[in-house]
Amino acid sequence: MKANQLSRLIQINHVLAKHRLDEVIKAIHLLRPLRYFSFLSPHRWRNKQSTLPRGERLRLALQDLGPIFVKFGQVLSTRRDLLPPDIANSLAKLQDQVAPFPAEQAKQLIDKAYEAESIETLFAHIEPEPLASASIAQVHAATLKSGEQVVIKLVRPGIEPIIKRDIALLYTLASFAERYWSEGKRLRPREIVAELEKNLFDELDMLREASSASQLQRNFEGTTLLYVPKIYWKLTKPNILVQERIYGTPISDTEGLIAKGVDMAKLAEMGVEIFFTQVFKHSFFHADMHPGNIMVDSHDPANPRYVAVDFGIMGTLSPDDQRYLAENFLAFFNHDYRRVAELHVQSGWVPAETRLDEFEAAIRSVCEPIFARPLKEISFGQLLLRLFQTARRFNMEVQPQLVLLQKTLLNIEGLGRDLYPDLDLWKTAKPILESWMKEKMGWQAALRTLKQEAPHWAETLPEMPRLLYDLTKRAQDGQLNVNLASHDIQQLRKEIKKASYRSAAATSGAAFLVGAAVITGLDGYSTTMFAGLPVLSWVFGLWGLGLIYFSISNKS
């Protein structure tokens, strides 16, 4: 671990101590050895923050620690069934009430972005106070010269180095987990950090977010399910997004929605339909669906409409993952746990040697207690615990490409509980998936694929006889070679080689340290002394420490 990363851990410990979150420090094994540094903090002795409620202290600590920690708090805030109400209410403020950067700084960012043109020629008015402020950006209301009301989304200045610093620390911790934790290989922490890194840096690019909004808008064009605000492309820059200002009731304001006469059952069912449509029909889904990013247009209470904002994190699925997930859902809805087990093995999510009968029984024990029950009767905490136990027992590897989808499911299920606890998720989702499977696997899908591939076949079919002849000729002449070497094998060889170097370095380092101790203990053996110890002891000791550091560092 590098010195700056150790310094960051000490800083995290200091921030937690500053907000008197001693129980958090004790609960995190990595921070326990550093907890004594917190006694040097003047905040501990001033005791100013200790009078605040625990939820507020936790929120302020996550806010002080930076965007990655704020994101974590946002995800937690949607799980009111897993958190005490005071903590959930405080963490909900992280969705759109993070401490903003100054208005003057916002004005400077806008001036710099439109330096070729005067702001006065583009905007009639820009509100100095932000409408909302989150981990990556903050939003200001504005009016164009045409009179159109818009919002300006500004990326926080200096945010990129902060993200890079914390991502580097996460990579180091993930490497330690993979190397020294028995569950490390199965959980694939480095790949999960890589996925997090990609998503965070994508979120800094406002042009990418604008293009994602445009794509989502096209996907739901002609439907009354979801409204996506208009993007003003001429005014959008890499660090500034300008889009239509929209109005609606926050999805978290359930009392307000009920007071307006909104059909809550229909609203919850629409949310499920929007999610499954995005994932399976479009393979392009909003992956940051916490309450701060969703509103409801309730002009027609009997036919409400969702309104989405913040398209910085969007998820996609490969065709294979999409099909396997859909088949898994349908098999589950039909109580076909044998098929669920087979699909997990076929997709490589569990080892090929897994006994299907045992895996089927384990899946049944998890799924049957929750089937056909409304959300309010399902203990999500107990369900997660059973799922983790099953995954560990059958050595089920984490799929990093599905992490965004799993995070979105956490948000959606939490929203469903708040909106309409009597929602039957299975009854709502099954027809959508059955329709999608029919569309993808029926004769119409085969005909559509045939039409798409026909031009390619027409181009390559004439070459097939010659290619087949060449292949047969080479096999007959003994010139046909099969290359079995793969990138994975080469990577495995490198890892084995690096591991052997580390083991040798650690053994040698320990031997040198023992030698240094022995020489120190031989009274009168060496006449050349330095700081009370023989020079040879210093040489052996430093060399041994260097070898041990090499054995545990990330460098090969």
Secondary structure by P-SEA (a helix, b strand, c coil): ccaaaaaaaaaaaaaaaaacaaaaaaaccccccaaaaaaacccccccccccccaaaaaaaaaaaacaaaaaaaaaaaaccccccaaaaaaacccccccccccaaaaaaaaaaaaccccccccccccccccccccccbbbbbbcccccbbbbbbbcccaaaaaaaaaaaaaaaaaaaaacccccccccaaaaaaaaaaaaaaaaacaaaaaaaaaaaaaaacccccbbbbbbccccccccbbbbbbbbbccccaaaaaaaaccaaaaaaaaaaaaaaaacccccccccccccccbbbbcccccbbbbbbccccbbbbbcaaaaaaaaaaaaaaaacaaaaaaaaaaaaccccccccaaaaaaaaaaacccccccccccccaaaaaaaaaaaaaaacccccccaaaaaaaaaaaaaaaaacccccccccccaaaaaaaaaaaccaaaaaaaaaaaaaaaaacccaaaaaaaaaaaaaaaccbbbbcccaaaaaaaaaaaaaaaaaaaaaaaaaaaaaaaaaaacccccccccccccaaaaaaaaaaaaaaaaaacccc
